[in-house]
Amino acid sequence: MPYIPPGGKPVPIEVIEESLYEVRRKIYPRSVSGLFARWRFILVFATQLLFYGLPWVSWNGRQAVLFDLIQRKFYIFGLVLWPQDVIYLTLLLILSALALFLFTAVAGRLFCGYACPQTVYTEIFMWIERKVEGDRFARIRLDGEEWPWGLRKWRLKITKHFLWLLIAFWTGFTFIGYFTPISTLGSALIHLSLGPWQTFWLCFYSFATWGNAGFMREQVCKYMCPYARFQSVMVDKDTFLVTYDKVRGEPRGSRSKSADLTSLGLGDCVDCSICVQVCPTGIDIRDGLQYMCIGCGACIDACDQVMEKVDYPKGLIRYTTERAIEDKESNQSAIRHILRPRVLIYTAFITVLTAAFIVSLATRNPLRVDVMRDRGALAREVEGVRIENIYRIQIMNASENNMNVQVKALGLDGLKVLNSQGQIVTEIEVGPASNLLMPIKVSADVGANEAGNYPIHFDVVAHEMSGDELITRTREEKSTFIIPR
Amino acid sequence: MSDFFSSGWSAYIALVALVGIFWCIWLLFSQRKAKVVHTADGAVADTGHVWDGDLRELNNPLPRWWMWMFLLSCIFGLVYLVLFPGLGSFPGVLGYSTDGSLMQSMTNANDELKPVYAKYVKMDIEQVAADPKAREMGQRLFLNSCAQCHGSDAGGAKGFPNLTDGDWLYGGSPENIKASITYGRGGVMPPFPQLDSNQIVDVANYVRSLSGLSADDAKAARGAQVFAANCVACHGPDGKGNIAIGAPNLTDKTWLYGGSEATIIETVTKGRMAMMPAQDKVLSPEKIQVLTAYVWGLSNSKQPAAAK
């Protein structure tokens, strides 16, 4: 039975029994230069400068960005976040997801091509590989050498892996430096006194970097990354993508420079296969949009160079939209379709959420109060006329300054707040980025009140000196007061 | 430890786990080769399944590293089942259990804390009570183990003594407090069914007069005789109590259950039973040392401990 491709003529088929588990075919991407390669270099440099550099920045005498998991305090420059602030992380993740949707709808997988750690480290590792072993053909030749390996091959492979491991190790080290102060981590490393978990994570992240960027590479994008699989629901006919202009290029074929194209009946594609050789995921962009395409633009750079050499107009492979190719539209006119509903909706969501994020961060109250009634002892009579209820008050100071805290109880006549020793609580000092748990008694005149539960609330006022500025923070916390029978 | 009614369930679960894993391995092996349709130019054709008009199912091979990962996971599963509990009630050759792990963590935590407590064990209670760090630790122990009855502020409640007022049923010396915490106390006030209600009212008035509270003089005078006949054995001839058996001092205006006439009548009529549970099985001797110092310090520190 012949096979009928969609919309095509039947073709003869053959049935072969073959293995369902395919050995990875190693990809030897050829080096490329041009606009997109330059942009990628800039972004690799910028992201890594940020990643490797940030742990070394200090702020107020501590590491500027530190996620202290043991103390459960997360320092981000002037901000100290506590586990209670997890809502900000949630917001940040939602914002990131929306940004990903927006970028994908407008211009495809920009994240994959320029900022994804998988791409960035693969790029760095490939750069080292190229410097040590040479470009595509040199590497293919080197790997093709028969066993036993010669001295040169040993030397090159060892050099390459040594450099790879060095970078992988530094990456792992930096990563842990976000969770343990990196300066103490450094000295602990030199004295070989890292803790067992630090050692484990150091090895784990080093190994993961080395394995993913050195060996797994495009396999991660092709088989592990979910983003590749669901991008197709985020792109549409007006999304700018790395596209081969098949209207202009087909039918492809090699030709001599002087040949007359119209008589040969050929398109602009000279079928030099450079676009395939430079592709880091080993695909042929001329087959159309594929889930393996990470949108890096290497084929654009490569094809433009070829087009220049053969004196054809550049842009046989270019960033453009499906509609533009079909309607033979220029990019200038295709860009008019950018304001489509999905783009507008994503933008609106991002704007609203970003505003909410900034406003709530700016107005965040670093004073938190929790009041817990004693469950065992409901109430007690003192001096025959007053009723005492006991509470534990927890005051959390999430700022980096001392707080002087006053606590008042309101809601019943003559409520007094006393400490364990029975003295009126005047001012409590809570240190920077710390919390304080303190048993307090609240005593009330029974007066004309009948037995029962009365809602009361605690008004907590904190004064904080930030530099020369006195800031007042307030919190209200509800509780109940019990007058026993 | 097996929670099954019948050992058949254990075998059933073990069987499901093992058959599952071996079935996965068999599946992987049996699917290693397949007839794949190629077009003449060598490209993989689809399986002929088409959805939504244009979604064609291709028949591309899996990456081989994926197969190895899958196999590795199966082997990991089998090794895990040998080492750890998972095959029904088989406990695994490592003998791991969540109970044991908890016990181990607690032992480790106690070992880690040993040096922290070590210096306090050698010190007198008075010295420990003066140490701010020890007071902080003592308060945490108190909030964990004592506050349920005595209140977070140690002020007590009806039937649960106030620990801050300097009045002690069983004595307030550090040794006495330590003994109360370690071994617990049981305080019993027996009921007095042999007394008639007038006698009980009389004795209640007498007891109130001991503390200088308002009382009917005539009733109190009669009550003194009732007291001498029934109460002195424990509370003593002058009503000052006896710390050896925890009989309260009736002259100090401190009342465990309340000092109103009605409450005292209830106490005498029905008796009282109080229980301080022993902590020797719950807290280590070092922790009891620090806790004793904290409790002692509540009523003995010269300047009240800063509320921390």
Interface residues (C-beta under 8 A of the other chain):
Chain A: Y3 P5 P6 V11 P12 I13 E14 V15 I16 E17 E18 S19 L20 Y21 E22 V23 R24 M216 Q219 K222 Y223 D374 R375 G376 A377 L378 A379 R380 E381 E388 I390 Y391 R392 N419 S420 Q421 G422 Q423 V425 I428 L436 L437 M438 P439 I440 K441
Chain B: Q31 R32 K33 A34 K35 V36 V37 H38 T39 A40 D41 A45 V50 D54 R56 N60 P61 L62 P63 R64 W65 W66 M67 L143 A147 Q148 C149 H150 G151 S152 D153 A154 G155 G156 A157 K158 F160 T164 G258 L298 P304 A305 A307 K308
